[in-house]
Amino acid sequence: MDIQTPNGTEFSAAAKVYLCAGRLMAPGGGMYFGYLTPQGTKVDVKALAKGICLVTVESLESSGFATFSPAETKFGFTRLQTLLVHAVYSGAPGFSGRFLEATQWVDTDLVTIFDRLMSREEAPIEGFLRRASHEFVDAGIFTPGRNGGVGALWNAEWLTYLQEAWMPETYETWQRAWARPDQEAITRSFMTAVATNQHTERDD
């Protein structure tokens, strides 16, 4: 079945996960770590962001846009197991394309890439999710909300249609991504980048 999208836009795996998050994930996160999904349920914000990292790696590798190999990088006084990313060619949609651009077209470790996809702020994971969802803003069907996803506005027709159309494919990608043998190296690389971008009032 051909899936219709706004203006024929091709969306990234990350964007599809963001839109389907409330159906992919069990409710969680509570008052402090809950993130409001397009479906109106709250999920754990860290788990959602980690999942977006994993599906981005999985989709880029399976589509041949990039290759990933085990690597080690220094963080503080410790050595961190991560992945080295080799961007094969450009043209991946949305967030996947920004991920490739963050390599600056040289072999780059995942911690550096995730760091370049964030900005220094009090809630870097929230900022990361804003970037992952921005494809929908560009398509004219989404207005982001405040931290935690509160107050976000969707085009209801497109939201209903796309979550039904994308859910089978996205569920499969989500399952494969979390089953990757390098899953821990990917998620740890992401959380390391989060730590380097965490801005607090004490930093001022």
N, CA and C atoms as a LAMMPS dump frame, in Angstrom:
ITEM: TIMESTEP
0
ITEM: NUMBER OF ATOMS
612
ITEM: BOX BOUNDS ff ff ff
-5.0000000000000000e+02 5.0000000000000000e+02
-5.0000000000000000e+02 5.0000000000000000e+02
-5.0000000000000000e+02 5.0000000000000000e+02
ITEM: ATOMS id mol type element x y z
1 1 1 N 0.835 -1.19 0
2 1 2 C 0 0 0
3 1 3 C 0.876 1.247 0
4 2 1 N 0.595 2.153 -0.912
5 2 2 C 1.313 3.423 -0.929
6 2 3 C 0.843 4.286 0.235
7 3 1 N 1.804 4.806 0.993
8 3 2 C 1.471 5.662 2.133
9 3 3 C 1.572 7.113 1.701
10 4 1 N 0.492 7.845 1.877
11 4 2 C 0.475 9.269 1.559
12 4 3 C 1.125 10.044 2.703
13 5 1 N 1.835 11.115 2.366
14 5 2 C 2.423 11.995 3.38
15 5 3 C 2.194 13.445 2.965
16 6 1 N 2.287 14.395 3.891
17 6 2 C 2.113 15.804 3.534
18 6 3 C 3.124 16.225 2.469
19 7 1 N 2.627 16.705 1.349
20 7 2 C 3.479 17.175 0.243
21 7 3 C 4.428 16.097 -0.278
22 8 1 N 4.101 14.817 -0.04
23 8 2 C 4.953 13.73 -0.51
24 8 3 C 6.277 13.614 0.221
25 9 1 N 6.368 14.202 1.412
26 9 2 C 7.617 14.215 2.181
27 9 3 C 8.021 12.807 2.606
28 10 1 N 9.315 12.511 2.518
29 10 2 C 9.849 11.26 3.058
30 10 3 C 10.34 11.533 4.478
31 11 1 N 9.872 10.751 5.429
32 11 2 C 10.222 10.961 6.828
33 11 3 C 11.237 9.924 7.302
34 12 1 N 12.028 10.316 8.283
35 12 2 C 13.052 9.429 8.834
36 12 3 C 12.434 8.405 9.781
37 13 1 N 13.215 7.366 10.087
38 13 2 C 12.785 6.369 11.072
39 13 3 C 12.581 7.021 12.438
40 14 1 N 13.42 8 12.78
41 14 2 C 13.29 8.703 14.059
42 14 3 C 11.954 9.423 14.153
43 15 1 N 11.563 10.098 13.083
44 15 2 C 10.296 10.822 13.074
45 15 3 C 9.121 9.863 13.221
46 16 1 N 9.205 8.724 12.567
47 16 2 C 8.119 7.74 12.647
48 16 3 C 7.977 7.204 14.067
49 17 1 N 9.102 6.955 14.73
50 17 2 C 9.057 6.513 16.123
51 17 3 C 8.441 7.595 16.998
52 18 1 N 8.842 8.836 16.782
53 18 2 C 8.299 9.942 17.574
54 18 3 C 6.785 9.98 17.447
55 19 1 N 6.284 9.867 16.219
56 19 2 C 4.842 9.964 15.998
57 19 3 C 4.099 8.77 16.594
58 20 1 N 4.703 7.584 16.561
59 20 2 C 4.038 6.36 17.034
60 20 3 C 4.378 6.014 18.484
61 21 1 N 5.101 6.886 19.184
62 21 2 C 5.675 6.538 20.493
63 21 3 C 4.65 6.008 21.487
64 22 1 N 3.477 6.604 21.526
65 22 2 C 2.468 6.19 22.497
66 22 3 C 1.934 4.795 22.261
67 23 1 N 2.128 4.284 21.049
68 23 2 C 1.691 2.92 20.75
69 23 3 C 2.845 1.924 20.797
70 24 1 N 4.055 2.417 20.663
71 24 2 C 5.233 1.546 20.742
72 24 3 C 5.635 1.255 22.179
73 25 1 N 5.398 2.219 23.064
74 25 2 C 5.957 2.165 24.408
75 25 3 C 4.871 2.099 25.47
76 26 1 N 5.186 1.405 26.557
77 26 2 C 4.28 1.373 27.703
78 26 3 C 4.323 2.725 28.414
79 27 1 N 3.226 3.127 29.046
80 27 2 C 3.241 4.381 29.803
81 27 3 C 4.324 4.343 30.878
82 28 1 N 4.936 5.496 31.131
83 28 2 C 5.982 5.55 32.148
84 28 3 C 6.581 6.932 32.252
85 29 1 N 7.541 7.058 33.144
86 29 2 C 8.254 8.316 33.302
87 29 3 C 7.791 9.165 34.451
88 30 1 N 6.528 8.989 34.844
89 30 2 C 6.011 9.737 35.978
90 30 3 C 5.984 11.242 35.76
91 31 1 N 5.929 11.971 36.869
92 31 2 C 5.799 13.422 36.805
93 31 3 C 7.056 14.091 36.256
94 32 1 N 8.223 13.563 36.588
95 32 2 C 9.467 14.251 36.25
96 32 3 C 10.104 13.769 34.956
97 33 1 N 9.876 12.522 34.591
98 33 2 C 10.53 11.977 33.397
99 33 3 C 9.531 11.533 32.332
100 34 1 N 8.265 11.888 32.511
101 34 2 C 7.254 11.548 31.521
102 34 3 C 7.272 12.529 30.359
103 35 1 N 7.091 12.003 29.155
104 35 2 C 7.056 12.831 27.945
105 35 3 C 5.742 12.542 27.239
106 36 1 N 4.972 13.583 26.979
107 36 2 C 3.64 13.422 26.391
108 36 3 C 3.752 13.074 24.909
109 37 1 N 3.234 11.915 24.54
110 37 2 C 3.307 11.455 23.154
111 37 3 C 2.158 12.034 22.332
112 38 1 N 2.235 11.907 21.011
113 38 2 C 1.123 12.363 20.173
114 38 3 C -0.194 11.664 20.499
115 39 1 N -0.119 10.457 21.084
116 39 2 C -1.333 9.714 21.422
117 39 3 C -1.934 10.152 22.758
118 40 1 N -1.235 11.039 23.479
119 40 2 C -1.775 11.557 24.728
120 40 3 C -1.326 10.818 25.973
121 41 1 N -0.524 9.76 25.817
122 41 2 C 0.023 9.057 26.973
123 41 3 C 1.441 9.555 27.236
124 42 1 N 1.899 9.374 28.478
125 42 2 C 3.27 9.756 28.815
126 42 3 C 4.165 8.522 28.811
127 43 1 N 5.364 8.691 28.231
128 43 2 C 6.36 7.617 28.233
129 43 3 C 7.649 8.163 28.829
130 44 1 N 8.544 7.265 29.19
131 44 2 C 9.821 7.683 29.762
132 44 3 C 10.655 8.414 28.713
133 45 1 N 11.038 9.639 29.007
134 45 2 C 11.711 10.49 28.022
135 45 3 C 13.062 9.916 27.601
136 46 1 N 13.791 9.329 28.551
137 46 2 C 15.096 8.748 28.209
138 46 3 C 14.932 7.536 27.3
139 47 1 N 13.958 6.682 27.605
140 47 2 C 13.734 5.488 26.784
141 47 3 C 13.332 5.871 25.363
142 48 1 N 12.516 6.91 25.225
143 48 2 C 12.117 7.365 23.89
144 48 3 C 13.323 7.88 23.117
145 49 1 N 14.138 8.71 23.756
146 49 2 C 15.316 9.266 23.078
147 49 3 C 16.318 8.171 22.717
148 50 1 N 16.541 7.23 23.636
149 50 2 C 17.441 6.111 23.33
150 50 3 C 16.911 5.299 22.151
151 51 1 N 15.601 5.056 22.142
152 51 2 C 15.003 4.312 21.039
153 51 3 C 15.178 5.016 19.711
154 52 1 N 15.058 6.337 19.71
155 52 2 C 15.262 7.106 18.481
156 52 3 C 16.707 6.98 18.003
157 53 1 N 17.655 6.994 18.938
158 53 2 C 19.063 6.771 18.562
159 53 3 C 19.243 5.399 17.923
160 54 1 N 18.666 4.392 18.543
161 54 2 C 18.823 3.022 18.061
162 54 3 C 18.2 2.823 16.685
163 55 1 N 16.984 3.335 16.477
164 55 2 C 16.342 3.128 15.169
165 55 3 C 17.054 3.934 14.086
166 56 1 N 17.658 5.054 14.456
167 56 2 C 18.414 5.83 13.467
168 56 3 C 19.624 5.035 12.989
169 57 1 N 20.362 4.46 13.931
170 57 2 C 21.504 3.617 13.56
171 57 3 C 21.034 2.422 12.737
172 58 1 N 19.988 1.753 13.202
173 58 2 C 19.468 0.566 12.515
174 58 3 C 19.031 0.884 11.088
175 59 1 N 18.308 1.982 10.909
176 59 2 C 17.783 2.309 9.576
177 59 3 C 18.895 2.759 8.63
178 60 1 N 19.857 3.526 9.138
179 60 2 C 20.97 3.964 8.286
180 60 3 C 21.838 2.786 7.863
181 61 1 N 22.036 1.852 8.775
182 61 2 C 22.845 0.68 8.441
183 61 3 C 22.11 -0.23 7.456
184 62 1 N 20.831 -0.502 7.716
185 62 2 C 20.089 -1.434 6.861
186 62 3 C 19.846 -0.874 5.467
187 63 1 N 19.794 0.456 5.342
188 63 2 C 19.571 1.077 4.032
189 63 3 C 20.876 1.389 3.305
190 64 1 N 22.015 1.135 3.962
191 64 2 C 23.311 1.32 3.325
192 64 3 C 23.846 2.735 3.337
193 65 1 N 23.184 3.645 4.066
194 65 2 C 23.67 5.022 4.129
195 65 3 C 24.94 5.151 4.958
196 66 1 N 25.137 4.228 5.913
197 66 2 C 26.302 4.313 6.796
198 66 3 C 26.689 2.925 7.276
199 67 1 N 27.944 2.785 7.67
200 67 2 C 28.403 1.566 8.327
201 67 3 C 28.859 1.919 9.734
202 68 1 N 28.764 0.948 10.627
203 68 2 C 29.088 1.158 12.035
204 68 3 C 30.015 0.044 12.5
205 69 1 N 31.085 0.416 13.183
206 69 2 C 32.036 -0.578 13.677
207 69 3 C 32.417 -0.251 15.119
208 70 1 N 32.734 -1.273 15.932
209 70 2 C 33.094 -1.03 17.333
210 70 3 C 34.313 -0.117 17.436
211 71 1 N 34.275 0.745 18.433
212 71 2 C 35.382 1.681 18.652
213 71 3 C 35.452 2.021 20.134
214 72 1 N 36.492 2.735 20.495
215 72 2 C 36.687 3.16 21.875
216 72 3 C 37.06 4.636 21.856
217 73 1 N 36.497 5.39 22.785
218 73 2 C 36.84 6.806 22.867
219 73 3 C 37.103 7.164 24.323
220 74 1 N 37.853 8.222 24.529
221 74 2 C 38.178 8.656 25.897
222 74 3 C 37.109 9.633 26.367
223 75 1 N 36.616 9.421 27.587
224 75 2 C 35.676 10.348 28.205
225 75 3 C 36.129 10.558 29.638
226 76 1 N 36.623 11.772 29.905
227 76 2 C 37.192 12.024 31.222
228 76 3 C 38.423 11.154 31.425
229 77 1 N 38.401 10.368 32.514
230 77 2 C 39.536 9.492 32.811
231 77 3 C 39.254 8.042 32.412
232 78 1 N 38.154 7.815 31.718
233 78 2 C 37.785 6.445 31.368
234 78 3 C 37.752 6.26 29.854
235 79 1 N 37.757 4.993 29.447
236 79 2 C 37.605 4.637 28.04
237 79 3 C 36.178 4.135 27.853
238 80 1 N 35.525 4.617 26.814
239 80 2 C 34.12 4.287 26.569
240 80 3 C 33.99 3.469 25.29
241 81 1 N 33.262 2.354 25.381
242 81 2 C 32.968 1.558 24.19
243 81 3 C 31.87 2.258 23.391
244 82 1 N 32.139 2.531 22.134
245 82 2 C 31.181 3.234 21.292
246 82 3 C 31.227 2.62 19.893
247 83 1 N 30.71 3.335 18.903
248 83 2 C 30.771 2.89 17.515
249 83 3 C 31.4 3.98 16.668
250 84 1 N 32.133 3.582 15.658
251 84 2 C 32.672 4.512 14.677
252 84 3 C 31.734 4.512 13.48
253 85 1 N 31.328 5.697 13.058
254 85 2 C 30.357 5.836 11.97
255 85 3 C 31.073 6.257 10.695
256 86 1 N 30.841 5.503 9.644
257 86 2 C 31.359 5.859 8.321
258 86 3 C 30.166 6.167 7.433
259 87 1 N 29.981 7.448 7.09
260 87 2 C 28.879 7.853 6.205
261 87 3 C 29.223 7.456 4.775
262 88 1 N 28.377 6.629 4.169
263 88 2 C 28.648 6.113 2.828
264 88 3 C 28.188 7.097 1.767
265 89 1 N 26.971 7.581 1.905
266 89 2 C 26.489 8.586 0.958
267 89 3 C 25.388 9.422 1.598
268 90 1 N 25.111 10.578 1.014
269 90 2 C 24.131 11.519 1.556
270 90 3 C 22.747 11.216 0.984
271 91 1 N 21.763 11.984 1.432
272 91 2 C 20.427 11.86 0.876
273 91 3 C 19.414 11.191 1.776
274 92 1 N 19.809 10.8 2.988
275 92 2 C 18.851 10.206 3.92
276 92 3 C 17.856 11.281 4.363
277 93 1 N 16.61 10.901 4.621
278 93 2 C 15.597 11.907 4.958
279 93 3 C 15.729 12.454 6.374
280 94 1 N 15.325 13.71 6.538
281 94 2 C 15.117 14.303 7.844
282 94 3 C 16.234 14.117 8.847
283 95 1 N 15.868 13.599 10.02
284 95 2 C 16.816 13.442 11.12
285 95 3 C 17.968 12.52 10.743
286 96 1 N 17.699 11.505 9.925
287 96 2 C 18.775 10.619 9.464
288 96 3 C 19.808 11.398 8.665
289 97 1 N 19.336 12.336 7.85
290 97 2 C 20.25 13.177 7.087
291 97 3 C 21.084 14.065 7.982
292 98 1 N 20.465 14.608 9.043
293 98 2 C 21.214 15.451 9.979
294 98 3 C 22.249 14.627 10.743
295 99 1 N 21.898 13.388 11.048
296 99 2 C 22.854 12.486 11.703
297 99 3 C 24.085 12.301 10.817
298 100 1 N 23.873 12.048 9.535
299 100 2 C 25.001 11.872 8.614
300 100 3 C 25.821 13.151 8.489
301 101 1 N 25.144 14.297 8.412
302 101 2 C 25.853 15.577 8.309
303 101 3 C 26.709 15.832 9.543
304 102 1 N 26.269 15.309 10.698
305 102 2 C 27.024 15.509 11.939
306 102 3 C 28.362 14.772 11.933
307 103 1 N 28.555 13.839 10.998
308 103 2 C 29.876 13.21 10.856
309 103 3 C 30.87 14.163 10.201
310 104 1 N 30.326 15.206 9.538
311 104 2 C 31.138 16.133 8.737
312 104 3 C 31.938 15.366 7.683
313 105 1 N 31.376 14.205 7.305
314 105 2 C 31.881 13.369 6.207
315 105 3 C 33.292 12.832 6.442
316 106 1 N 33.603 12.63 7.738
317 106 2 C 34.8 11.869 8.109
318 106 3 C 34.343 10.833 9.14
319 107 1 N 35.081 9.75 9.288
320 107 2 C 34.71 8.725 10.259
321 107 3 C 34.697 9.337 11.659
322 108 1 N 33.575 9.19 12.343
323 108 2 C 33.341 9.9 13.605
324 108 3 C 32.675 8.966 14.606
325 109 1 N 33.048 9.089 15.887
326 109 2 C 32.427 8.223 16.893
327 109 3 C 31.039 8.741 17.269
328 110 1 N 30.218 7.837 17.79
329 110 2 C 28.823 8.16 18.102
330 110 3 C 28.68 9.251 19.154
331 111 1 N 29.555 9.268 20.148
332 111 2 C 29.452 10.296 21.19
333 111 3 C 29.555 11.679 20.559
334 112 1 N 30.501 11.858 19.661
335 112 2 C 30.684 13.148 18.986
336 112 3 C 29.465 13.502 18.149
337 113 1 N 28.91 12.527 17.442
338 113 2 C 27.732 12.79 16.608
339 113 3 C 26.547 13.208 17.466
340 114 1 N 26.264 12.449 18.522
341 114 2 C 25.14 12.811 19.388
342 114 3 C 25.366 14.179 20.034
343 115 1 N 26.61 14.474 20.386
344 115 2 C 26.931 15.784 20.954
345 115 3 C 26.594 16.901 19.959
346 116 1 N 26.887 16.684 18.688
347 116 2 C 26.605 17.693 17.661
348 116 3 C 25.113 17.824 17.364
349 117 1 N 24.335 16.817 17.738
350 117 2 C 22.887 16.866 17.524
351 117 3 C 22.154 17.455 18.727
352 118 1 N 22.9 17.927 19.716
353 118 2 C 22.319 18.536 20.913
354 118 3 C 22.84 19.952 21.072
355 119 1 N 22.282 20.635 22.055
356 119 2 C 22.82 21.933 22.447
357 119 3 C 22.884 21.959 23.971
358 120 1 N 23.74 22.82 24.501
359 120 2 C 23.916 22.878 25.955
360 120 3 C 22.716 23.574 26.565
361 121 1 N 21.944 22.85 27.358
362 121 2 C 20.723 23.391 27.959
363 121 3 C 20.364 22.566 29.189
364 122 1 N 19.358 23.027 29.925
365 122 2 C 18.965 22.315 31.142
366 122 3 C 18.399 20.939 30.839
367 123 1 N 17.739 20.792 29.699
368 123 2 C 17.113 19.517 29.339
369 123 3 C 17.556 19.107 27.93
370 124 1 N 18.809 18.643 27.78
371 124 2 C 19.304 18.317 26.438
372 124 3 C 18.534 17.195 25.747
373 125 1 N 17.951 16.271 26.526
374 125 2 C 17.163 15.205 25.891
375 125 3 C 15.925 15.792 25.233
376 126 1 N 15.302 16.762 25.897
377 126 2 C 14.129 17.428 25.307
378 126 3 C 14.517 18.128 24.005
379 127 1 N 15.668 18.793 24.011
380 127 2 C 16.128 19.46 22.797
381 127 3 C 16.391 18.471 21.68
382 128 1 N 16.941 17.317 22.047
383 128 2 C 17.194 16.254 21.072
384 128 3 C 15.88 15.788 20.443
385 129 1 N 14.848 15.602 21.257
386 129 2 C 13.548 15.169 20.737
387 129 3 C 12.907 16.239 19.863
388 130 1 N 13.124 17.506 20.203
389 130 2 C 12.603 18.581 19.332
390 130 3 C 13.221 18.485 17.944
391 131 1 N 14.509 18.19 17.891
392 131 2 C 15.17 18.058 16.586
393 131 3 C 14.642 16.834 15.83
394 132 1 N 14.393 15.752 16.56
395 132 2 C 13.894 14.535 15.915
396 132 3 C 12.484 14.72 15.364
397 133 1 N 11.708 15.612 15.983
398 133 2 C 10.315 15.805 15.553
399 133 3 C 10.144 16.957 14.571
400 134 1 N 11.237 17.665 14.262
401 134 2 C 11.104 18.896 13.478
402 134 3 C 10.641 18.647 12.047
403 135 1 N 10.794 17.415 11.564
404 135 2 C 10.297 17.108 10.216
405 135 3 C 8.803 17.391 10.096
406 136 1 N 8.066 17.17 11.175
407 136 2 C 6.626 17.403 11.15
408 136 3 C 6.302 18.895 11.165
409 137 1 N 7.166 19.675 11.806
410 137 2 C 7.017 21.136 11.761
411 137 3 C 7.216 21.616 10.329
412 138 1 N 8.286 21.12 9.694
413 138 2 C 8.569 21.494 8.305
414 138 3 C 7.432 21.092 7.369
415 139 1 N 6.759 19.98 7.696
416 139 2 C 5.66 19.493 6.853
417 139 3 C 4.353 20.224 7.124
418 140 1 N 4.344 21.075 8.165
419 140 2 C 3.159 21.878 8.45
420 140 3 C 2.059 21.161 9.198
421 141 1 N 2.387 20.043 9.89
422 141 2 C 1.326 19.31 10.587
423 141 3 C 1.55 19.249 12.098
424 142 1 N 2.545 19.983 12.609
425 142 2 C 2.888 19.877 14.023
426 142 3 C 3.44 21.189 14.541
427 143 1 N 2.951 21.599 15.723
428 143 2 C 3.506 22.74 16.45
429 143 3 C 4.016 22.224 17.789
430 144 1 N 5.336 22.295 18.042
431 144 2 C 5.879 21.72 19.281
432 144 3 C 5.318 22.395 20.521
433 145 1 N 5.333 21.648 21.623
434 145 2 C 4.889 22.189 22.893
435 145 3 C 6.065 22.57 23.769
436 146 1 N 5.791 22.67 25.06
437 146 2 C 6.833 22.991 26.027
438 146 3 C 7.576 21.708 26.398
439 147 1 N 8.513 21.828 27.349
440 147 2 C 9.23 20.642 27.814
441 147 3 C 8.246 19.577 28.278
442 148 1 N 8.584 18.331 27.988
443 148 2 C 7.688 17.23 28.316
444 148 3 C 6.641 16.984 27.256
445 149 1 N 6.706 17.743 26.153
446 149 2 C 5.744 17.561 25.07
447 149 3 C 4.388 18.184 25.335
448 150 1 N 4.247 18.88 26.462
449 150 2 C 2.955 19.459 26.837
450 150 3 C 2.617 20.63 25.917
451 151 1 N 1.371 20.678 25.454
452 151 2 C 0.912 21.792 24.631
453 151 3 C 1.185 21.652 23.155
454 152 1 N 1.717 20.502 22.727
455 152 2 C 1.975 20.286 21.299
456 152 3 C 0.655 20.167 20.545
457 153 1 N 0.648 20.657 19.32
458 153 2 C -0.563 20.616 18.494
459 153 3 C -0.279 19.868 17.198
460 154 1 N -1.144 18.916 16.868
461 154 2 C -1.021 18.112 15.652
462 154 3 C -2.206 18.343 14.735
463 155 1 N -1.973 18.147 13.437
464 155 2 C -3.081 18.021 12.503
465 155 3 C -3.696 16.645 12.76
466 156 1 N -4.917 16.62 13.274
467 156 2 C -5.514 15.368 13.749
468 156 3 C -5.67 14.335 12.636
469 157 1 N -6.037 14.784 11.449
470 157 2 C -6.233 13.836 10.344
471 157 3 C -4.934 13.145 9.969
472 158 1 N -3.858 13.936 9.824
473 158 2 C -2.57 13.351 9.465
474 158 3 C -2.047 12.457 10.581
475 159 1 N -2.216 12.867 11.824
476 159 2 C -1.747 12.06 12.95
477 159 3 C -2.434 10.698 12.957
478 160 1 N -3.747 10.699 12.815
479 160 2 C -4.502 9.443 12.818
480 160 3 C -4.083 8.545 11.667
481 161 1 N -3.972 9.136 10.487
482 161 2 C -3.622 8.346 9.302
483 161 3 C -2.204 7.789 9.393
484 162 1 N -1.236 8.647 9.727
485 162 2 C 0.165 8.231 9.695
486 162 3 C 0.493 7.202 10.772
487 163 1 N -0.104 7.322 11.955
488 163 2 C 0.213 6.333 12.983
489 163 3 C -0.291 4.947 12.581
490 164 1 N -1.433 4.893 11.912
491 164 2 C -1.933 3.599 11.439
492 164 3 C -1.069 3.066 10.298
493 165 1 N -0.675 3.954 9.383
494 165 2 C 0.1 3.54 8.207
495 165 3 C 1.518 3.122 8.573
496 166 1 N 2.117 3.828 9.529
497 166 2 C 3.521 3.588 9.875
498 166 3 C 3.737 2.539 10.953
499 167 1 N 2.721 2.25 11.741
500 167 2 C 2.92 1.417 12.926
501 167 3 C 3.525 0.04 12.618
502 168 1 N 3.066 -0.716 11.622
503 168 2 C 3.662 -2.041 11.386
504 168 3 C 5.165 -1.977 11.101
505 169 1 N 5.556 -1.091 10.186
506 169 2 C 6.978 -0.934 9.834
507 169 3 C 7.784 -0.434 11.03
508 170 1 N 7.236 0.548 11.738
509 170 2 C 7.962 1.162 12.848
510 170 3 C 8.129 0.187 14.006
511 171 1 N 7.117 -0.625 14.257
512 171 2 C 7.208 -1.627 15.324
513 171 3 C 8.33 -2.618 15.024
514 172 1 N 8.422 -3.069 13.776
515 172 2 C 9.481 -4.01 13.394
516 172 3 C 10.869 -3.388 13.57
517 173 1 N 11.021 -2.142 13.102
518 173 2 C 12.311 -1.455 13.244
519 173 3 C 12.668 -1.269 14.715
520 174 1 N 11.684 -0.893 15.516
521 174 2 C 11.871 -0.69 16.958
522 174 3 C 12.367 -1.977 17.625
523 175 1 N 11.742 -3.103 17.301
524 175 2 C 12.14 -4.383 17.888
525 175 3 C 13.557 -4.773 17.471
526 176 1 N 13.861 -4.617 16.188
527 176 2 C 15.208 -4.946 15.701
528 176 3 C 16.259 -4.064 16.361
529 177 1 N 15.938 -2.785 16.49
530 177 2 C 16.899 -1.828 17.045
531 177 3 C 17.252 -2.167 18.494
532 178 1 N 16.25 -2.474 19.295
533 178 2 C 16.511 -2.79 20.703
534 178 3 C 17.178 -4.149 20.878
535 179 1 N 17.1 -5.001 19.858
536 179 2 C 17.733 -6.325 19.932
537 179 3 C 19.172 -6.316 19.419
538 180 1 N 19.658 -5.158 18.965
539 180 2 C 21.018 -5.093 18.433
540 180 3 C 22.033 -5.49 19.507
541 181 1 N 23.063 -6.262 19.136
542 181 2 C 24.087 -6.623 20.12
543 181 3 C 24.893 -5.421 20.616
544 182 1 N 24.915 -4.336 19.817
545 182 2 C 25.645 -3.127 20.22
546 182 3 C 24.719 -2.079 20.841
547 183 1 N 23.529 -2.511 21.242
548 183 2 C 22.541 -1.574 21.801
549 183 3 C 23.089 -0.796 22.992
550 184 1 N 23.814 -1.491 23.871
551 184 2 C 24.33 -0.817 25.068
552 184 3 C 25.37 0.237 24.706
553 185 1 N 26.226 -0.056 23.735
554 185 2 C 27.24 0.921 23.308
555 185 3 C 26.584 2.159 22.709
556 186 1 N 25.485 1.966 21.966
557 186 2 C 24.786 3.096 21.342
558 186 3 C 24.12 3.963 22.399
559 187 1 N 23.373 3.335 23.311
560 187 2 C 22.644 4.122 24.31
561 187 3 C 23.596 4.777 25.308
562 188 1 N 24.693 4.098 25.64
563 188 2 C 25.665 4.712 26.55
564 188 3 C 26.345 5.906 25.885
565 189 1 N 26.605 5.797 24.595
566 189 2 C 27.19 6.927 23.853
567 189 3 C 26.252 8.125 23.893
568 190 1 N 24.953 7.855 23.733
569 190 2 C 23.967 8.933 23.781
570 190 3 C 23.944 9.593 25.158
571 191 1 N 23.886 8.799 26.219
572 191 2 C 23.806 9.365 27.56
573 191 3 C 25.089 10.095 27.939
574 192 1 N 26.224 9.683 27.383
575 192 2 C 27.477 10.415 27.605
576 192 3 C 27.387 11.802 26.978
577 193 1 N 26.834 11.868 25.767
578 193 2 C 26.652 13.169 25.114
579 193 3 C 25.667 14.035 25.886
580 194 1 N 24.629 13.418 26.442
581 194 2 C 23.671 14.166 27.27
582 194 3 C 24.394 14.796 28.455
583 195 1 N 25.246 14.023 29.117
584 195 2 C 25.96 14.522 30.299
585 195 3 C 26.838 15.72 29.964
586 196 1 N 27.458 15.714 28.79
587 196 2 C 28.335 16.829 28.422
588 196 3 C 27.544 18.08 28.056
589 197 1 N 26.255 17.918 27.745
590 197 2 C 25.431 19.066 27.35
591 197 3 C 24.48 19.529 28.442
592 198 1 N 24.535 18.869 29.603
593 198 2 C 23.629 19.209 30.698
594 198 3 C 24.063 20.521 31.34
595 199 1 N 23.271 21.558 31.155
596 199 2 C 23.574 22.874 31.725
597 199 3 C 22.742 23.061 32.986
598 200 1 N 23.383 23.472 34.06
599 200 2 C 22.662 23.756 35.298
600 200 3 C 22.937 25.192 35.71
601 201 1 N 22.135 25.685 36.666
602 201 2 C 22.32 27.058 37.147
603 201 3 C 23.708 27.24 37.759
604 202 1 N 24.276 26.167 38.278
605 202 2 C 25.612 26.267 38.887
606 202 3 C 26.691 26.52 37.838
607 203 1 N 26.36 26.233 36.551
608 203 2 C 27.34 26.483 35.49
609 203 3 C 27.477 27.972 35.187
610 204 1 N 26.48 28.767 35.58
611 204 2 C 26.489 30.203 35.25
612 204 3 C 27.465 30.968 36.139
